[in-house]
Every structure is written in structure tokens, then in C-alpha cells.
Amino acid sequence: MTGPAPAPGTVFLVGAGPGDPDLLTLRAARLILNAKLIVHDGLVDPAILAMAPPRARLISVAKRRSRHTMPQAEINALLVAEALAGRDVVRLKGGDPFVFGRGGEEVEACRAAGVPVEVVPGVSAALGAAAAAQIPLTHRDRASIVSFVAGQCKGLTEQDWAGLAGKGRTLVIYMGVATAPQIAEKLIADGLAPEVPVAVIENAARPEMRVLRSVLAGLPELVVRAKVKSPAVIVIGEVAAQGRIGQLRALAAEAAI
């Protein structure tokens, strides 16, 4: 005769920020330090995973372009199954769970299964990268609007980005390294000037961080020449020229040749 089913555990969707453990919220740090089970993405920095107790079980559900170790539906099922078995689950996501983190889908799956769920926000990749590179996403003299888009998704060329970039606006592109040529072509075709400043921030807030600058027309060549790898965000707009106006004018002239 079996006993009653255990009370379900709670799934905590925790934003791990851009990588630096010092940028975790206090709530996130406490959950990691006391975790018994952590389900984490591939972009969570090893220094953050090292904060987990020695006996904690760590499950990687890392995703890479064109190679998913576990489809999203299976991740959802894993979280629900572990919680229904009575275990609390710390679901660690790079950046913030609700900014291109598919946290909304995981919340819906937990709710549908009757599993308690809590969302712990994190410093998003865009905010963390901009701060680390000292690039203000908004600026009284340069930009009063900032938009975030995903550069790696189906139907990129059909997406309507009209009005997202231009004078007085900042556009931040997540997951845009592999599609940099299409992004530049798309924005220029939509009327954005080829000499608009661009900054590529790789491994934001980590010791190996790089900030690479160019103009929109030179973005594809920059990504190839510098061998840019993910994680990286692309900032497009006047704010990306912070302190580098002369250099960017030279790059614009070079790109026009």
C-alpha cells in the first residue's frame, strides 16, 4: 500500500545575470547556496555554479545554435516531474528569465501541472553588458528609446524592425553573432544609415570581456575578423559611439570604400 503523494516542491526560475557572481540578487544567491537540485543553462558562468553546495545535483540543459541537448518541452517536463516528486528546483538562466529566456513557457508548464513557481529576476544580458562597457542605453542627448530584439530566430528577414533603430533610438540585439550579415543588410535596407555606430560586447561582465566597435556597414566584417563568439550582444545607435566618435568616423569612411 503506497502512501500519499508528497507535496510538490517549488520551481524557482532564477536569473543568473550576465556572468559575474557579484551581480546576482541576494535572493538568487541564497537559493543557489542552499540548493539541492539546480537545472541550468549553458550560459550560466561556472563561478556561479560553484556556489552550489557540494551535494547539490546539477543538471545541464545547455542550448547552442543548431544543437539543443534538451528541447524546451522536455525541460518543462523535467522541472514539473522533479517538483511533483517533492523536490525544490532552482532553474538557473543566464540574464533574466523573462528576457529571451523562455521563462514564460516554463511558468505556464508549472502552473498547468499545479506546481508552485517563483520568478527571481536577474540583471539582463543587455543591461549587464551596457553597464560593463559603460555604454548608456538611454542618454538625454542621444537616445530616449531602447528596444530589444532576437537576432537568431526563424523568419528574421520577414520581421518588422521598422522604427526600432535610428536617431534618438538604441537597438540591442541578442543572439545576433551568427546572423550579423543579415542584420546589417536588413537594417540598411530599412533605411538605417550605414555609418550608424555599433558596439559588440562579448562575454559581458566577465574577465574575458571584449568591447568591439564599428559602424553598421562594417558589422559583418568585424564579427569575422575578431572571431566573435557567443555570448555577445550588439548595440546599435549613437550611444554605441560613446567616447569613440573619431574612430567610428574613420570606420565609416573605410566601410564606404
N, C-alpha and C positions, 0 to 999 in steps of 0.2 A: 504494500500500500504506500503510495507516494504522498509526501507532504504537500502543503500548499506551495504554489509558485512564489519565489522570492519577490519582494517589492522591487520594481525596476530601478536601476541606477539612473543617474543623470548624465546626459551628454553635455559637455562644456565645449562650445565652439570658441576657441581661444585664438586671438590674433597674436602672432609671434613677432610682428613688426618686420622691418627690413633686414634684420640680422643681428644687430648689436644687442646683447642681453640687457644692457643698461636702458634700452628703450622699451622694455616690457612694462606693462602696467603692474602695479602692486598685486592686483587680483590675479593676473596671468602668472606672475612669478610664484605666488603662493600655491596656485593649483598645480603648477609643474613640480614644485618642491615636494608636494605631498601626493603626487600621482601614483597610482598602481598600474594604470594602463594608459598609454599615450599612442594615439593614432596620428601620424604626422605626414605632412607633405615633404617633397624632396627639397624645397627651398628653405626649410627651417634650418637655421645655422647649427652646426654641430655643437657650438658652445652653449646653445640654449638646451639642446637635448641632453647635454652633460649635466644640467642642473637636476635632472630627474633622479630619484632615489635609486640606489644600486639594484634593488629588487624589482623595480618597475618594469613592466613588459612594454616594449616599444615595437610598434607595427608601422612599417613604412608603406605608404600608398603613393609613392612618388610618381609624378607625371612628367613626361618630357614630350617635346614636339614629336608627333607621329609614333610615340611609344608610351602607352599607358600601362603601368603594371597592374592597375585595377580600374575597371570602368567605374564611372560615378555611381551607377546603380548598385554595384557591388560594395562600394564604400558605404553608401547609405544603409545597405542591408547589414554590413558588418557592425556599424555603430548601433543599430537597433538591436541586433542579436546580443551583443555584449551587454547592452543596458538591460534588456529583458532577462538576462541571466543574473541580474542583480549587481552588476559592476558599474561604477562610475567611469566615464570615458573622457579623457582630456583629448579633444580633437584639435591638434595644433596646425595652424595655417599661416603661411607667410603673409606679412602685411596685415590686412584687416579681413575678417571672414566675409564681410558684405561688400567688398570692393573687388570684383573679379575673382572672388574666392569660392563661388558656388555654395556659400553658406546658406543662402535662402533655400536651396534644394534640400540640404541636409536638415534644416529646421522643419521643412514640410514633411520629410520622411519620419522624423521623430514624432511629430505631432500626430501623424496618421496612425502610428503604432502605439500611441498612448505613452510615449517615453518623455519624461521631463527634459527640457533642454534650456540651456542658458547661453547667451552670446556675450563674450568678453571682447570688446573692441580692441584693436591694435593700431599702431601707427602704420598707415597705409604706405605702400611702396613709393607712391608719388610724393607724399608729404615727407617721408624719411629721406628720400633721395634729394629732393629740393633743399631740405634743411642742411644735409651733409655737404652739398655742393654750394650752399649759400646762394641759391637761385630763388628769389621770391616768386611764387606762382602768381601772386597779385601784387601790383605796385601802383601807387597813386598816379604816377606819370606814365605808366606803360601798359597796365592791364587791370581791368576791373571784372573780368570774366575768366573763369578757368573751367575747362572741360576734360573729362577722362574718357578715352576710348580704348578698345582692344584691337590691336593690330594683327592678331592671329586668330582668325575665325573664318568660317565659310562665308562666301559671298562678299568678300572685302570690297571688291570693285563696285558692287551694287549698293553698298551702304551710303547713306546720305550724310556727309560730313559738312555740308554747306553751312557757313556761318560759325563753325567751331573754331576756326583759326583766322587770324588777320589782325588788323590794327586794334589795339586795346584788348586783345584776347590771348589767352595761353591755352595751348592744346598739349595734353600729356598722353602719350601713347604707351600702353602696357603691351608686352609680348610682341614688339614690333621689329625685333632684330632681323628675323628671317624674311620679313616682308618689307624691308626698308625700301627697295626699289619701287614696289607697287605703291607704297605710302607716298613717296615723293612724287611719283607720277600722278597719282590721284589728286593730291593737294594742288599741284601746279596746274593740272587740267581744270580744277575747280576755280582757278583764278588767283591762287596764293602766289606772291612774288617769289621767284627762285632764290633771291638773296635774303629771305627771312632767316633770322638766326635759329640755330638748332643746337641743343646740347644732348649728348648721350651719356647717361650716368649708369655705370656698370658696377655691380656689387656695392650698392649704396650702403653707407654706414658700416662698412667692414674695412679691415686693414688694407685689403687689396683694391679698394675703390678707385675707379678711374672716372674722370670727367673729361669728355672729348667734345670739342666744339667745331661747328662747321656752319654752312648755310644749307637751306633745304635742297638745292640742286646738288650739293656735294654729299648728302647723307648716305646714299648707297655706297659710294667710293670710300667714305670714312669707315663704315661698318666693316668693309672688306679689308681695307688697309690696316686698321687697328685690330682686326680679328676679334671683334666684339662678341662676347658670349652672354647668354642669359645667366642670372637675372639682370635686366637692364631696362630702364625707361627712357623714352625720348621726349624731350621738352621742346616745343616749337613755339616761337613768339619772341617779342622784343626782350622779354625778361631773360631769355637764354644768352643774351649778349652782355649780361652784367659784367662790367669791367673789361670787356674784350672787344669793344667796338672796332678798333683799328684792325685787329687780326681778322675779324669777320668780314670787313670790307675787302681785305686782300683775298680772302677765300672766295667771296662773291665774284670778284674780278677773275680769279682763276677758273671758277666753275663756268663762267661765261665764254671762256676761250674755246 
